[in-house]
Amino acid sequence: MNPINQQRWQRFSKNKMAMLSLKIFLALTIISLLSEVFFNDKALVVYYKGEMHFPFIQNAIPAKTFGLENESEANYLELQKTFRKKPEDGNWLMMPFIPYHYRSITKIDTEPIDLQLKKTEDFYSKQIKELQIDPNANKEKIYQLKLTRNQALGKLDSQKYHPLPPSLARKHFLGTDSTGRDILAQLSYGYRIAIAFAIILLIINYIIGIAIGCAMGYLGSWYDLLMQRVIEVLSNIPFLYIIIIIAAILRSHGFTMGFWALVGIYVSLGWMGMTWYMRTATLKEKSREYVLAARAAGASDTRIVFKHILPNVVSLLVTFAPFSISGSIIGLTSLDFLGYGLPKDYPSWGSLIKLGTDNIQAPWIITSIVCAMVLVLFLINAVGEGIRQAFDPKKISHFE
Amino acid sequence: MKKYLTVVGFLFFASILTIILLAARKNTFLRETRENISIADIKRPKPFPICDEQWPTDLVWHNGMDQDIFSDPKATKGGTWNTSLTSFPPNFRQVGPDSNSGFRGAMDDNDLGLVDVHPVTQKLIPALAKEWAISKDRTIVYFKIDPDAKWDDGMPVIADDFIFRLKAMRSPGIVAPWYNQYYSTMVSDILKFDKHKIAVKLPSPMADTVLKAAMRPLPYHYYGELREIRKKYPLSRAISYLKRDNKEVPPNILKIKDEYESSVTSAKEGEKTPKEPSVEITVEDVEANWVKNHNWKIQPRTGPYNISSFIKGKEVTFERNKNWWAKDKKYYKNRYNVDQIRYTVIRDTNLAFEKFKLGQLDQFALLLPNYWHSKAKYLDPVDRGYMQKLWFYTQKPEGSSQISFNLDHPRLKDKNLRLGIIYALNIQNMLDTVLYGDYERSETFHEGYGEYSHPTLKARRFNPQKAIEYFNKAGYTKIARDGVRINDKGEILSFKILYAAPFHTQRILALQNEAKKLGLHLELDNFDTTAVFKAMLNKEHEIAWHGWGAGLRPQYRGQFHQSFAHKKQNNNLSNLDDDEVSQMIDEYRFALDTPTRVELAHKIEERLFELAPAVPTYKVPYFRQGLWRWVKYPPFIATPSNDMIMDAYGLFWIDVELQKEIRAKMTKKEIIYDIPPLIKNTRYKGAP
């Protein structure tokens, strides 16, 4: 690390807010990258008849291996119960922290609820019958009793169906959605996709943006003029609309949208952002003496741009990165929310927001996703602000 | 300076005041009302000629007066029915470009046909025709038009109005190719005997003859005379149009036809067949620029209501015709009781629900399980006794929801594989969990058609053993890394399931989750509705999740006939190409008597079950809704054909006094006791 960068890092690490944000952000990212370990319906370790199995990284293990009848993959939660019933066999298994994958649907055992429903109904109808026989009882009393009965029954009945509210006992820490999938698991897997999308997009956009922007600044003349006009035209197209239109056209030609198609569409319109800054920076650096010296020494254009000019404008790239990432996350989320994004069975924040607004009577869905989104965007922006301050040339040139 | 400030201040407040005033009175100055034309001012167009044929004397006449009435004599007139639209109609035409909006139904309901169908017994009852008879060869239906029948501008309904409809629907000026084609092929002619006697000629004998011939009139005096224009058509169509109009084919067209035919026969194999030439012929047409001229015009109607005023983009008001000609007829008495029907545009369903809870809408459909079980579980107005929830089982033809396999897909050709997939679809689990156990499993492709529906056939249920057995038979014996089955060629047991409605995602996720356990992966494929539908019609899907609307009788041809297989832009989504089924469908289509048709319908269903090109999923044989208590309905609640309590049958009424009373109680939050908040009626549940 050269002294300037050392100085920058020092300045960044002095910024408490940015440092804390960076730590939390990295922690979240690591957790989500290891989602399979934390949120999974496959067991981490199964010890069966003296053998160790690691289902979460292994191929699908047929349930027969563990003494169940089924040929398909074992349901490890059930397996755990059967193991626990017979502790003398010495078999055991360890489930992840949250035993749900984003796509695993929790089945509700309705039998005890039905039983309770019947009990409650009997309890109230007995009272109502007594009142009806009683000539002194007034109408209002019976009606009130009926109302309380209906509400009690309704409360019990709602436990029979998803979405279920957050519960520690069921290990649904943020509740379930209307299909019966765990919200926390979806948040984690969805975050992984969003962040992967943003970073891949960032890299590709930067490569294209730097190449074209530097070429514009360095070569100048007709190439610069032509590209300027092209970029002006392209960047005036409303971004979200054009993505929706491209997606619709692709779809009508039998092409299903996936992760990489989405990256491709975003890149096709997103590379322009960086070109302007790179052009200006290159234009400025081009007239410096060191470039002249390099040219006099016989360096090629490519070498001058990538070896001499680029390291001098790197601060620009670094400062923009966090904001670009948060922008991409918002973009992907809004596209998913509108239904033009990732396939529907992917875990995605956009579709979670959609689910939350559709099921506003189950507030835990929308609350979870909004909190998660605000938190992540705040962290990224805080880190970005820290980087921007650390790279601020004014601070370096002034005496502190 | 002070003076200046005063002037500016005055102007400022004056403009604000004007804006407020305008906003408050926008209802009056944006509202467009229907013009009233007195009967004396109406120009009568030239009547159509009377036909040469003789009115037959040996006919057996029916008048349908032997059915029971289905309205409640206690119904009182008055009140306004407030209801909502999701978008404002693009125009008020019922044919032509962009006319097929949801709002068209509201206008169609107020156009009576010649005969109607009794909602309980499904027998014919009179409407514009007082009596009808069928000729012996079952190709001509004779109608005596009710002499009382009138348009709502006071003009009588006469034979010319029916002839005008036929001619107008065949004319190019309405820009509606489907109507042009339908009225050119399904009705051959209308004969006028006198003002009130007509006969509708059908091209061939058909089942349900009277209904096929029971047209709706179009006001001839309103649209005016037809004109003749020269128009270019492709050769074959031009000739068929000339024949339809009983005109001779001119020699120059015959010559072009001969030339074209000889060029087609002489064309060598592999060469492109020559393009069909176009020829110019004379056809009758409606007025020039008909489509544009009639976008926002309000046509006279024969039904109880017509549009009286509207605010573009906001609302449409229908008003009851107080002097409606049929108001004292047996089957129309005590129906259509509210004075006004007001359609307000509310684009968001959630917003409409909120407005319903405030009493701004009189009823709300609670059909979707998440509304019934969750959003409308506790409604304050219900608990306080102002509102009622109603669950009514109906018995009308069910739209058919199904999962279709594309048999042109190289792997889905294998019947074993299809059966494996069908046995791996846990539809019952989906109904029980995602749909709250509310919807019912469909057994066949056509349910609720009375005797036409197969009484005993049961759809294949989820069966893990059988699914695995059939997957093994189809060669998918091994299980790959992620638990999905794989065959010897390395093909994964994974298929894309294409569907249109985003809110169906949960349902398919539930299926996907259960199928995964058996080694079948269903990949969700969803997009914008129009694009999805286009992809389905182009047969780009592997598996399609879709539904068809219901008709009066089961329709098999479009969906299962081999003439549509392997071709784009038709409804045979499974590309089923089976000789036996197609033959039975052809027989079914031209069979005349009901028992044969019923038997054929059952046989077709059995054969379809055997072939398994598709699997029926679920049906919803009821309506559910919330209803304010001032909406009154007959003691039998509704007919088995009702869509809702407040619907086109018009059996309900609004108790205006009670409405005032309840609104007063609402402000005081007084509770009304002793009224059942929930009514569940299962009178028409199950097979008839």
Interface residues (C-beta under 8 A of the other chain):
Chain A: N59 A60 P62 E71 S72 E73 R103 S104 I105 K107 I108 K139 E140 Y143 L147 N150 Q151 G154 D157 S158 Y161 H162 S178 T179 G180 R181 A247 A248 R251 S252 G254 T256 M257 G339 Y340 P343 K344 D345 K354 D358 N359 I360 Q361 A362
Chain B: N350 N370 H373 S374 K375 K377 Y378 D383 T433 V434 Y436 I468 I479 A480 R481 D482 G483 K496 P502 F503 T505 Q506 I508 L509 A510 Q512 N513 K517 L518 G519 E523 L524 D525 N526 F527 D528 A531 V532 K534 A535 E540 I671 Y673 D674 P677
